[in-house]
Amino acid sequence: MKKIIRLALAVLLATSGMVIANKSEAQANITVSFSVFHDNLQTHGRWVNHPKYGQIWIYGQAGFIPYRTAGHWVYTQYGWTWVSDYDWGWATFHYGRWAYESNFGWFWVPGYEWSPAWVSWRTGGDYYGWAPLGPGLDISVSVGSAIPAERWVFVPRRYISNPGANHYYVSNTKNVTIIKNTTVINNTNVTKVSNRNVTYFAGPKKEDVERDTKAKVDVMDVRNDSKPGKVVVDNSRKTVNIYKPDIDEKTVNNNQKPENNNNANNNDKTKKPPAKQQNPKPKPKPKPSTENKPNDKKNDR
């Protein structure tokens, strides 16, 4: 009887080990080249060279606003995580930064650090608000005044976790007034990306949202998808499946070099041959050409 019990325990432990190993395997990130962004986004928008940021990506849809159009928030182990309805949302809302310029419109600057969302958060009165963190805006600085008022998205607190929250967004014409009555949420989290710690704003605390919405907030588990595609939320299993590979930092600089810098280097190379061609000019004169030969040999030595 004891032998049967020991055998059963051994089988149970072995099976448990296999389950844990399989789960770890599924959760493990793979490392890919920085070109994964270019390869997967080029059919959804256009890549353009920016004089400051190098290669940037533009979606170009009329009325598109990042972290506002076609998506919603879910709460995960990382904090408030943006779930985009776009097939390419796995990349542009979790890596890199969004910026706006009149001659480009909204554009995305690629980056290799993953986050549930690269945004700043505010709260006050009856509102929660968020806005894209542009390139160069670090969470260690006060971003409230660095982000123009019209870039903020505000929603009544009770709708923050609602998949249809976009129906309740406040018109940005009221943003100036709302901003005066709100403060930045400095709730930060740290996640490990490619063996380095990445700090980001996690948004309002779960307990605060539960108090505001008078409803329990489920903590969803972010699972790593095996290939690029639309983010899938499985409410029955409380999971968010998203492609989130580790980006090989060694490939970042090579892929972000602005085209005009490459052209400048090529132009420098083409300027050298004409300078060398000036030496043969004396050759048509017989005497100077013979006198120059010994000198050339001396120089060679």
TIKOLVEX-444771 format. One record per atom (N, C-alpha, C, O): residue in one letter; z, x, y. Coordinates in pm, whole numbers, padded with zeros to 5 digits, always signed. Layout:
N
aZXY...
END
This chain:
301
m+00000+00083-00121m+00000+00000+00000m+00000+00087+00126m-00070+00060+00224k+00083+00195+00121k+00089+00285+00236k-00046+00351+00261k-00088+00370+00375k-00114+00386+00147k-00246+00449+00162k-00344+00355+00229k-00426+00399+00310i-00338+00226+00196i-00428+00126+00255i-00402+00113+00405i-00495+00106+00485i-00272+00111+00442i-00235+00100+00584i-00283+00222+00662i-00337+00210+00772r-00263+00341+00601r-00308+00464+00669r-00459+00466+00686r-00510+00508+00790l-00529+00418+00583l-00676+00413+00589l-00722+00317+00698l-00816+00345+00772a-00653+00203+00706a-00688+00104+00808a-00665+00158+00948a-00746+00135+01039l-00553+00230+00967l-00523+00288+01097l-00626+00395+01134l-00667+00406+01250a-00666+00472+01034a-00766+00578+01059a-00899+00518+01104a-00962+00568+01197v-00939+00410+01036v-01064+00342+01071v-01055+00284+01212v-01149+00293+01290l-00938+00224+01244l-00918+00164+01376l-00925+00268+01487l-00987+00245+01591l-00861+00383+01464l-00863+00490+01564l-01003+00547+01582l-01045+00577+01694a-01074+00562+01471a-01211+00616+01478a-01301+00521+01555a-01383+00563+01637t-01286+00390+01525t-01367+00290+01595t-01336+00288+01743t-01428+00280+01825s-01207+00297+01779s-01167+00297+01919s-01225+00418+01990s-01271+00408+02104g-01224+00531+01921g-01280+00652+01981g-01427+00637+02010g-01476+00684+02113m-01499+00572+01918m-01643+00550+01938m-01669+00460+02057m-01761+00484+02134v-01587+00356+02072v-01604+00263+02184v-01581+00333+02316v-01658+00317+02410i-01471+00414+02322i-01440+00487+02444i-01551+00586+02477i-01591+00600+02593a-01601+00655+02373a-01708+00754+02394a-01833+00686+02446a-01897+00736+02538n-01868+00571+02386n-01988+00499+02429n-01975+00452+02573n-02070+00458+02650k-01852+00404+02609k-01830+00357+02745k-01843+00473+02844k-01902+00459+02951s-01785+00589+02806s-01794+00705+02893s-01938+00750+02909s-01980+00790+03018e-02013+00742+02800e-02153+00779+02806e-02229+00689+02900e-02313+00735+02978a-02199+00559+02893a-02269+00461+02977a-02234+00481+03123a-02317+00457+03211q-02108+00526+03149q-02063+00542+03286q-02104+00676+03347q-02103+00692+03469a-02140+00773+03261a-02172+00906+03311a-02299+00904+03394a-02398+00840+03357n-02295+00973+03506n-02412+00981+03592n-02506+01092+03546n-02462+01195+03496i-02633+01070+03564i-02730+01175+03538i-02767+01237+03672i-02760+01171+03776t-02806+01363+03670t-02845+01432+03792t-02997+01431+03803t-03067+01469+03709v-03047+01388+03920v-03191+01378+03940v-03230+01450+04069v-03145+01483+04152s-03358+01474+04083s-03411+01539+04202s-03409+01443+04321s-03413+01321+04305f-03402+01501+04440f-03404+01423+04564f-03532+01341+04578f-03535+01242+04650s-03636+01383+04507s-03765+01313+04513s-03759+01174+04452s-03855+01098+04464v-03648+01140+04385v-03635+01006+04327v-03648+00899+04435v-03696+00789+04407f-03607+00930+04558f-03618+00835+04667f-03765+00814+04706f-03812+00701+04719h-03835+00925+04725h-03976+00915+04765h-04058+00842+04660h-04140+00756+04692d-04036+00877+04534d-04115+00819+04426d-04094+00670+04411d-04187+00597+04378n-03971+00623+04435n-03939+00482+04411n-03951+00393+04534n-03957+00271+04522l-03956+00453+04653l-03962+00372+04775l-04101+00365+04837l-04127+00279+04921q-04190+00455+04797q-04319+00462+04865q-04403+00336+04849q-04488+00308+04934t-04382+00258+04743t-04460+00135+04724t-04399+00016+04799t-04460-00090+04808h-04277+00034+04853h-04209-00076+04922h-04210-00061+05073h-04177-00156+05145g-04248+00055+05122g-04250+00080+05265g-04336+00202+05293g-04427+00232+05217r-04307+00271+05400r-04387+00390+05433r-04296+00505+05477r-04196+00485+05545w-04335+00624+05436w-04264+00744+05475w-04328+00802+05600w-04451+00814+05608v-04246+00837+05696v-04294+00889+05824v-04214+01013+05859v-04097+01025+05822n-04278+01106+05930n-04206+01225+05973n-04138+01201+06107n-04203+01159+06203h-04009+01227+06113h-03932+01210+06235h-03902+01348+06293h-03865+01439+06218p-03916+01367+06425p-03896+01500+06484p-03756+01557+06465p-03738+01679+06467k-03656+01471+06445k-03519+01517+06430k-03471+01513+06285k-03405+01607+06240y-03505+01405+06212y-03450+01384+06078y-03544+01423+05965y-03505+01417+05848g-03666+01463+05997g-03760+01494+05890g-03821+01368+05833g-03859+01278+05908q-03830+01359+05702q-03891+01243+05637q-03796+01123+05640q-03683+01130+05591i-03844+01013+05698i-03766+00888+05703i-03848+00778+05639i-03970+00789+05625w-03780+00671+05598w-03848+00560+05530w-03833+00433+05613w-03724+00401+05659i-03944+00361+05630i-03945+00238+05709i-03990+00123+05621i-04097+00128+05560y-03908+00018+05614y-03943-00100+05536y-04048-00182+05609y-04150-00220+05552g-04023-00209+05735g-04126-00271+05818g-04133-00423+05817g-04217-00480+05887q-04048-00491+05740q-04051-00637+05741q-03998-00690+05874q-03895-00645+05922a-04070-00786+05933a-04028-00844+06060a-03892-00910+06046a-03869-00988+05953g-03801-00878+06138g-03669-00939+06137g-03569-00873+06044g-03454-00918+06035f-03610-00768+05974f-03520-00701+05881f-03409-00628+05955f-03435-00557+06052i-03285-00645+05908i-03169-00574+05961i-03086-00526+05843i-03045-00608+05760p-03061-00395+05831p-02985-00344+05717p-02843-00399+05713p-02778-00415+05817y-02796-00427+05593y-02664-00484+05567y-02647-00623+05629y-02536-00668+05655r-02758-00688+05651r-02756-00826+05700r-02858-00911+05626r-02828-01022+05580t-02979-00857+05615t-03088-00930+05551t-03081-00917+05399t-03069-00806+05346a-03088-01031+05329a-03102-01034+05183a-02996-00952+05109a-03027-00852+05046g-02872-00996+05118g-02765-00929+05044g-02630-00991+05073g-02619-01080+05158h-02526-00946+05003h-02392-00996+05026h-02290-00896+04976h-02325-00797+04912w-02162-00922+05005w-02054-00831+04967w-01984-00877+04840w-01963-00996+04819v-01947-00780+04756v-01859-00806+04642v-01752-00698+04644v-01775-00587+04692y-01636-00731+04592y-01527-00634+04591y-01525-00561+04456y-01522-00625+04351t-01528-00428+04459t-01529-00346+04338t-01416-00244+04342t-01335-00243+04435q-01412-00159+04242q-01310-00054+04239q-01327+00044+04354q-01236+00122+04382y-01441+00041+04423y-01466+00129+04537y-01434+00062+04670y-01434+00128+04774g-01407-00066+04667g-01390-00141+04791g-01506-00239+04806g-01572-00273+04708w-01532-00284+04929w-01641-00381+04950w-01776-00313+04933w-01808-00216+05002t-01852-00364+04839t-01979-00304+04797t-02094-00396+04830t-02092-00514+04796w-02195-00342+04897w-02310-00423+04937w-02405-00442+04818w-02449-00344+04757v-02434-00566+04786v-02528-00599+04679v-02655-00650+04744v-02659-00761+04798s-02759-00570+04738s-02886-00605+04800s-02973-00687+04706s-02970-00669+04585d-03051-00778+04764d-03145-00857+04685d-03278-00784+04665d-03364-00830+04590y-03295-00671+04733y-03419-00594+04722y-03417-00503+04599y-03311-00452+04561d-03532-00482+04540d-03542-00393+04425d-03506-00249+04462d-03459-00172+04377w-03527-00213+04588w-03501-00077+04634w-03363-00061+04698w-03330+00046+04748g-03283-00167+04696g-03153-00164+04761g-03055-00065+04701g-02963-00021+04770w-03073-00030+04573w-02983+00067+04508w-02981+00200+04583w-02881+00272+04579a-03093+00232+04651a-03104+00361+04720a-03061+00353+04865a-02972+00427+04908t-03123+00263+04942t-03110+00266+05087t-02979+00213+05143t-02948+00236+05260f-02901+00142+05062f-02774+00090+05112f-02653+00164+05055f-02538+00131+05084h-02681+00266+04973h-02572+00341+04910h-02584+00492+04926h-02487+00565+04906y-02702+00538+04963y-02724+00678+04997y-02781+00682+05139y-02847+00587+05182g-02756+00791+05211g-02818+00807+05341g-02766+00711+05447g-02665+00644+05427r-02836+00706+05560r-02793+00624+05674r-02911+00549+05736r-03026+00591+05726w-02879+00438+05801w-02978+00361+05874w-02963+00387+06024w-02852+00401+06076a-03077+00394+06093a-03076+00414+06238a-03185+00328+06301a-03275+00279+06233y-03174+00310+06432y-03272+00228+06502y-03321+00302+06626y-03242+00354+06705e-03453+00304+06642e-03517+00357+06763e-03633+00266+06796e-03701+00215+06707s-03657+00245+06924s-03758+00148+06967s-03897+00179+06913s-03972+00087+06881n-03932+00307+06902n-04066+00342+06854n-04080+00341+06702n-04191+00349+06649f-03968+00332+06631f-03970+00325+06485f-03917+00193+06431f-03956+00150+06323g-03829+00128+06507g-03757+00013+06453g-03644+00063+06366g-03594+00174+06387w-03602-00015+06268w-03500+00030+06174w-03563+00126+06073w-03668+00097+06017f-03498+00239+06051f-03548+00334+05953f-03431+00396+05878f-03319+00402+05927w-03462+00443+05757w-03360+00499+05668w-03377+00649+05656w-03486+00700+05630v-03265+00721+05677v-03262+00866+05662v-03197+00898+05527v-03079+00869+05509p-03268+00956+05433p-03214+00982+05299p-03091+01073+05300p-03074+01156+05389g-03006+01055+05201g-02888+01140+05183g-02852+01145+05036g-02900+01063+04958y-02768+01239+04996y-02739+01255+04854y-02600+01204+04814y-02567+01205+04695e-02519+01159+04911e-02385+01112+04879e-02384+00960+04860e-02434+00886+04944w-02328+00915+04747w-02322+00772+04716w-02195+00709+04772w-02088+00770+04772s-02210+00585+04820s-02096+00508+04870s-02125+00361+04844s-02242+00324+04832p-02023+00275+04835p-02048+00132+04816p-02125+00073+04934p-02191-00030+04920a-02116+00138+05050a-02194+00100+05169a-02157+00199+05279a-02041+00237+05294w-02257+00241+05356w-02230+00331+05469w-02224+00248+05596w-02319+00242+05674v-02108+00184+05616v-02089+00098+05733v-01950+00121+05792v-01862+00178+05728s-01934+00075+05916s-01804+00070+05981s-01760-00077+05981s-01844-00167+05985w-01628-00099+05977w-01575-00236+05969w-01486-00267+06090w-01423-00178+06147r-01484-00396+06127r-01394-00444+06231r-01330-00575+06187r-01382-00645+06100t-01218-00607+06248t-01155-00737+06224t-01073-00778+06345t-01029-00695+06424g-01053-00907+06357g-00975-00961+06469g-01008-01108+06486g-01119-01151+06455g-00911-01186+06535g-00934-01328+06550g-00962-01388+06413g-00882-01373+06321d-01073-01454+06399d-01110-01515+06271d-01230-01445+06208d-01300-01504+06125y-01255-01320+06245y-01378-01255+06202y-01357-01123+06128y-01261-01050+06151y-01451-01098+06036y-01474-00966+05979y-01613-00925+06025y-01704-01007+06031g-01629-00797+06057g-01759-00749+06101g-01789-00611+06047g-01699-00535+06014w-01917-00579+06039w-01961-00449+05990w-02090-00409+06059w-02164-00493+06110a-02116-00278+06061a-02238-00226+06123a-02277-00096+06054a-02190-00021+06010p-02407-00069+06043p-02452+00055+05978p-02401+00178+06051p-02401+00185+06174l-02357+00276+05973l-02319+00406+06028l-02445+00491+06039l-02505+00526+05938g-02485+00523+06160g-02606+00601+06179g-02588+00747+06139g-02475+00789+06114p-02696+00824+06133p-02687+00966+06099p-02597+01038+06199p-02608+01019+06320g-02508+01122+06146g-02421+01199+06234g-02290+01131+06268g-02200+01194+06322l-02278+01000+06236l-02152+00930+06262l-02060+00949+06143l-02084+00894+06036d-01956+01026+06162d-01862+01053+06055d-01743+00959+06067d-01708+00917+06177i-01682+00927+05955i-01572+00832+05959i-01447+00889+06025i-01353+00816+06054s-01446+01021+06051s-01331+01081+06116s-01331+01059+06267s-01231+01086+06333v-01443+01011+06320v-01449+00986+06464v-01440+00836+06490v-01461+00755+06400s-01410+00801+06613s-01402+00660+06649s-01542+00606+06662s-01613+00638+06758v-01584+00523+06567v-01721+00475+06565v-01737+00343+06639v-01849+00296+06659g-01627+00284+06681g-01635+00155+06747g-01722+00157+06871g-01805+00069+06891s-01702+00259+06955s-01778+00268+07079s-01913+00335+07060s-01999+00329+07148a-01932+00401+06944a-02057+00473+06920a-02167+00382+06867a-02283+00423+06862i-02133+00261+06827i-02231+00168+06772i-02258+00057+06873i-02164-00012+06914p-02382+00037+06914p-02414-00069+07011p-02368-00206+06961p-02370-00233+06841a-02328-00292+07053a-02272-00423+07018a-02366-00506+06933a-02322-00576+06842e-02497-00500+06963e-02592-00586+06892e-02612-00546+06746e-02672-00622+06669r-02564-00428+06707r-02581-00382+06568r-02477-00442+06473r-02492-00433+06351w-02372-00503+06528w-02265-00556+06444w-02301-00693+06387w-02370-00773+06451v-02253-00716+06265v-02268-00846+06199v-02127-00904+06182v-02040-00839+06124f-02106-01024+06234f-01974-01089+06222f-01987-01220+06145f-02085-01293+06156v-01882-01247+06067v-01877-01369+05988v-01732-01418+05987v-01640-01336+05984p-01708-01549+05988p-01571-01598+05975p-01507-01542+05848p-01572-01533+05744r-01382-01503+05856r-01315-01433+05747r-01327-01505+05612r-01343-01440+05509r-01320-01634+05613r-01318-01709+05485r-01448-01697+05408r-01454-01735+05291y-01554-01643+05472y-01684-01634+05404y-01721-01492+05361y-01831-01470+05310i-01632-01396+05382i-01668-01258+05356i-01711-01234+05212i-01800-01153+05187s-01651-01302+05116s-01685-01281+04975s-01781-01386+04921s-01807-01391+04801n-01833-01469+05009n-01924-01577+04969n-02066-01521+04952n-02117-01458+05044p-02131-01541+04836p-02269-01493+04817p-02366-01549+04920p-02470-01490+04947g-02331-01663+04979g-02417-01723+05082g-02364-01701+05222g-02387-01783+05311a-02292-01589+05242a-02230-01561+05372a-02331-01551+05485a-02296-01572+05601n-02457-01520+05452n-02558-01505+05556n-02582-01636+05633n-02632-01633+05746h-02545-01749+05574h-02561-01877+05642h-02455-01897+05749h-02464-01990+05830y-02355-01809+05749y-02244-01826+05843y-02231-01710+05942y-02133-01700+06015y-02331-01621+05943y-02327-01510+06037y-02327-01563+06181y-02397-01659+06213v-02248-01499+06265v-02240-01539+06406v-02357-01475+06482v-02395-01362+06454s-02411-01547+06577s-02521-01493+06658s-02474-01368+06731s-02364-01365+06786n-02558-01264+06730n-02515-01138+06793n-02505-01148+06945n-02461-01053+07009t-02544-01261+07002t-02525-01281+07146t-02375-01294+07179t-02335-01280+07295k-02295-01321+07077k-02150-01334+07097k-02075-01206+07061k-01952-01201+07069n-02149-01104+07022n-02085-00981+06973n-01997-00912+07076n-01888-00863+07043v-02042-00906+07200v-01964-00836+07303v-01826-00898+07316v-01726-00827+07324t-01822-01031+07318t-01693-01100+07329t-01607-01076+07206t-01487-01051+07217i-01669-01085+07087i-01593-01067+06962i-01539-00926+06951i-01425-00906+06909i-01620-00827+06989i-01578-00687+06978i-01454-00661+07064i-01367-00582+07026k-01447-00726+07179k-01331-00708+07267k-01202-00757+07201k-01093-00713+07237n-01215-00846+07105n-01099-00904+07039n-01081-00857+06895n-01008-00918+06817t-01149-00748+06859t-01138-00693+06724t-01108-00544+06730t-01125-00481+06834t-01063-00490+06619t-01036-00347+06608t-01101-00292+06482t-01129-00367+06388v-01124-00161+06480v-01186-00095+06365v-01089-00094+06247v-00970-00067+06265i-01140-00123+06128i-01060-00116+06005i-01072+00025+05949i-01176+00063+05895n-00966+00103+05962n-00968+00242+05915n-00913+00253+05773n-00826+00335+05745n-00966+00170+05685n-00925+00172+05544n-01026+00254+05466n-01137+00208+05438t-00989+00377+05432t-01083+00466+05366t-01050+00487+05219t-00935+00478+05177n-01154+00514+05144n-01141+00549+05002n-01216+00679+04977n-01297+00722+05058v-01187+00740+04864v-01255+00864+04826v-01312+00848+04686v-01242+00804+04595t-01438+00884+04668t-01499+00884+04536t-01562+01020+04511t-01600+01089+04606k-01573+01058+04386k-01630+01189+04352k-01779+01175+04325k-01820+01099+04237v-01859+01250+04400v-02004+01250+04384v-02050+01393+04364v-02026+01479+04449s-02115+01419+04252s-02165+01554+04220s-02054+01658+04238s-02073+01762+04301n-01937+01628+04180n-01823+01720+04181n-01769+01749+04320n-01707+01853+04342r-01792+01657+04415r-01733+01674+04548r-01680+01538+04593r-01734+01435+04555n-01576+01539+04674n-01516+01415+04721n-01591+01361+04842n-01619+01434+04937v-01623+01232+04837v-01693+01165+04946v-01600+01056+05001v-01553+00970+04926t-01574+01060+05131t-01486+00963+05195t-01570+00859+05270t-01667+00894+05337y-01532+00734+05258y-01608+00625+05321y-01514+00512+05358y-01400+00508+05310f-01560+00420+05442f-01483+00302+05477f-01495+00200+05365f-01605+00162+05326a-01382+00154+05314a-01381+00058+05204a-01377-00086+05253a-01396-00179+05174g-01352-00108+05383g-01349-00244+05436g-01209-00304+05430g-01112-00234+05403p-01200-00434+05455p-01069-00501+05455p-01002-00495+05319p-01069-00495+05216k-00870-00490+05319k-00795-00483+05194k-00807-00614+05117k-00817-00722+05176k-00804-00602+04986k-00817-00717+04898k-00709-00822+04930k-00739-00942+04935e-00586-00778+04950e-00476-00870+04977e-00497-00948+05107e-00463-01066+05116d-00554-00879+05207d-00580-00946+05335d-00686-01054+05321d-00675-01162+05378v-00790-01023+05244v-00898-01121+05223v-00848-01240+05143v-00883-01354+05172e-00765-01214+05044e-00709-01324+04964e-00623-01414+05051e-00621-01536+05033r-00552-01354+05145r-00471-01435+05236r-00560-01517+05329r-00531-01634+05357d-00668-01456+05378d-00757-01524+05472d-00840-01633+05405d-00864-01738+05464t-00884-01608+05282t-00970-01703+05212t-00891-01802+05127t-00943-01903+05080k-00761-01769+05108k-00675-01853+05022k-00735-01867+04881k-00727-01972+04818a-00795-01759+04836a-00855-01756+04702a-00843-01615+04645a-00840-01517+04719k-00836-01606+04513k-00824-01477+04446k-00957-01401+04456k-01064-01458+04438v-00947-01274+04485v-01065-01188+04491v-01072-01105+04363v-00984-01024+04337d-01175-01126+04284d-01193-01050+04160d-01240-00908+04191d-01323-00886+04280v-01186-00814+04118v-01230-00675+04131v-01341-00651+04030v-01316-00648+03909m-01462-00635+04079m-01577-00612+03992m-01585-00463+03954m-01541-00377+04030d-01641-00436+03838d-01653-00300+03788d-01797-00251+03807d-01890-00307+03749v-01814-00147+03889v-01948-00091+03910v-01988-00011+03787v-01920+00085+03749r-02098-00051+03724r-02152+00019+03608r-02283+00087+03645r-02362+00033+03723n-02305+00203+03590n-02427+00278+03620n-02545+00227+03539n-02543+00231+03415d-02647+00180+03609d-02768+00137+03540d-02851+00260+03504d-02836+00365+03565s-02936+00246+03404s-03011+00361+03354s-03140+00388+03430s-03199+00495+03416k-03184+00291+03512k-03309+00310+03585k-03306+00236+03718k-03227+00143+03735p-03392+00276+03813p-03395+00210+03944p-03436+00064+03931p-03515+00028+03843g-03383-00019+04019g-03417-00160+04017g-03315-00242+04093g-03225-00187+04157k-03329-00370+04086k-03241-00461+04158k-03098-00452+04104k-03077-00440+03984v-03002-00459+04195v-02861-00459+04156v-02829-00593+04090v-02863-00699+04144v-02764-00588+03975v-02734-00711+03899v-02583-00734+03893v-02508-00647+03849v-02541-00852+03938v-02400-00890+03932v-02381-00985+03815v-02447-01088+03806d-02289-00949+03726d-02256-01034+03612d-02114-01086+03631d-02017-01017+03600n-02103-01208+03683n-01971-01264+03713n-01889-01290+03587n-01766-01282+03591s-01956-01321+03476s-01883-01347+03353s-01813-01222+03301s-01704-01230+03244r-01876-01107+03321r-01817-00981+03277r-01752-00904+03391r-01692-00799+03370k-01765-00959+03512k-01709-00896+03631k-01761-00754+03650k-01685-00660+03672t-01894-00741+03640t-01957-00610+03655t-02069-00615+03759t-02130-00719+03782v-02092-00500+03820v-02205-00480+03911v-02285-00364+03855v-02238-00250+03855n-02404-00392+03807n-02489-00289+03746n-02585-00234+03850n-02668-00306+03905i-02572-00104+03876i-02653-00042+03981i-02692+00099+03940i-02613+00172+03879y-02812+00137+03974y-02859+00273+03949y-02799+00364+04055y-02830+00350+04173k-02712+00457+04015k-02645+00546+04110k-02638+00688+04055k-02529+00736+04022p-02751+00755+04046p-02750+00891+03991p-02690+00992+04088p-02684+00967+04209d-02646+01105+04035d-02607+01218+04119d-02735+01288+04165d-02824+01316+04085i-02743+01314+04294i-02861+01381+04348i-02839+01531+04350i-02737+01579+04400d-02933+01606+04296d-02924+01752+04293d-02936+01804+04435d-03043+01795+04496e-02828+01859+04489e-02827+01907+04627e-02927+02020+04651e-02973+02039+04763k-02960+02094+04546k-03053+02206+04561k-03193+02158+04601k-03272+02234+04656t-03222+02031+04572t-03356+01980+04603t-03361+01907+04737t-03469+01864+04778v-03248+01893+04805v-03244+01815+04928v-03325+01879+05040v-03410+01813+05099n-03299+02007+05070n-03366+02072+05183n-03517+02077+05167n-03591+02057+05264n-03563+02104+05045n-03707+02114+05022n-03778+01983+05049n-03893+01983+05093n-03711+01872+05023n-03775+01743+05041n-03754+01684+05178n-03820+01586+05214q-03663+01741+05257q-03637+01687+05390q-03701+01768+05501q-03687+01733+05618k-03772+01877+05468k-03835+01957+05572k-03939+01875+05645k-04028+01819+05582p-03930+01866+05777p-04029+01792+05854p-04167+01852+05835p-04182+01974+05823e-04268+01767+05834e-04404+01814+05813e-04447+01907+05926e-04523+02001+05903n-04399+01879+06049n-04443+01961+06161n-04390+02104+06149n-04453+02198+06199n-04275+02123+06082n-04226+02258+06059n-04315+02333+05961n-04342+02451+05978n-04359+02262+05856n-04449+02324+05758n-04580+02362+05825n-04635+02469+05798n-04630+02275+05910n-04756+02303+05979n-04740+02422+06072n-04830+02505+06086a-04623+02431+06136a-04598+02541+06227a-04601+02673+06152a-04653+02772+06201n-04545+02674+06032n-04546+02796+05952n-04687+02834+05912n-04723+02952+05912n-04767+02734+05877n-04905+02760+05839n-04984+02815+05957n-05068+02903+05940n-04956+02764+06077n-05027+02810+06196n-04993+02955+06226n-05079+03032+06269d-04867+02992+06202d-04828+03131+06224d-04907+03224+06134d-04946+03334+06175k-04931+03181+06011k-05006+03264+05916k-05151+03279+05959k-05211+03385+05940t-05208+03175+06017t-05348+03182+06056t-05367+03266+06181t-05480+03303+06213k-05260+03296+06254k-05273+03375+06376k-05278+03525+06346k-05324+03601+06430k-05234+03568+06230k-05228+03711+06198k-05364+03774+06176k-05387+03883+06228p-05459+03712+06100p-05589+03776+06076p-05665+03813+06202p-05718+03924+06205p-05675+03729+06308p-05747+03768+06429p-05692+03895+06491p-05770+03973+06546a-05562+03920+06484a-05502+04039+06543a-05552+04165+06472a-05573+04268+06535k-05572+04157+06340k-05621+04272+06263k-05768+04299+06288k-05813+04413+06277q-05843+04197+06323q-05987+04212+06343q-06021+04289+06470q-06137+04325+06489q-05925+04314+06557q-05952+04386+06681q-05970+04535+06656q-06033+04603+06737n-05916+04588+06544n-05925+04732+06517n-06068+04781+06491n-06101+04891+06534p-06153+04705+06422p-06288+04756+06392p-06382+04761+06512p-06494+04809+06496k-06344+04715+06633k-06436+04710+06748k-06500+04845+06781k-06618+04846+06816p-06430+04960+06773p-06494+05090+06808p-06599+05136+06708p-06671+05232+06738k-06612+05074+06592k-06701+05124+06486k-06846+05137+06528k-06911+05232+06483p-06904+05050+06611p-07045+05068+06651p-07073+05202+06718p-07188+05247+06715k-06975+05268+06780k-06994+05398+06844k-06976+05509+06740k-06870+05519+06680p-07078+05591+06719p-07073+05692+06612p-06959+05792+06625p-06885+05815+06530k-06946+05852+06744k-06849+05959+06760k-06705+05911+06742k-06629+05969+06664p-06667+05805+06813p-06527+05761+06795p-06495+05723+06652p-06381+05739+06607s-06593+05673+06582s-06564+05629+06445s-06533+05747+06355s-06448+05736+06266t-06601+05864+06377t-06575+05980+06293t-06443+06046+06329t-06372+06100+06244e-06411+06039+06460e-06286+06101+06503e-06164+06021+06456e-06055+06076+06438n-06186+05894+06436n-06073+05810+06397n-06036+05825+06250n-05924+05794+06209k-06133+05875+06171k-06107+05883+06028k-05990+05975+05994k-05902+05936+05917p-05986+06098+06051p-05871+06184+06018p-05739+06123+06061p-05638+06133+05991n-05742+06057+06178n-05619+05995+06226n-05571+05886+06129n-05452+05871+06104d-05668+05812+06077d-05632+05707+05982d-05566+05767+05858d-05474+05709+05802k-05617+05886+05816k-05562+05946+05696k-05419+05994+05721k-05331+05983+05636k-05400+06049+05847k-05267+06094+05880k-05168+05980+05881k-05054+05992+05837n-05217+05868+05934n-05130+05751+05938n-05097+05702+05799n-04987+05654+05773d-05195+05714+05709d-05172+05671+05572d-05063+05754+05508d-04981+05705+05430r-05065+05885+05543r-04965+05972+05488r-04828+05941+05546r-04729+06005+05511
END
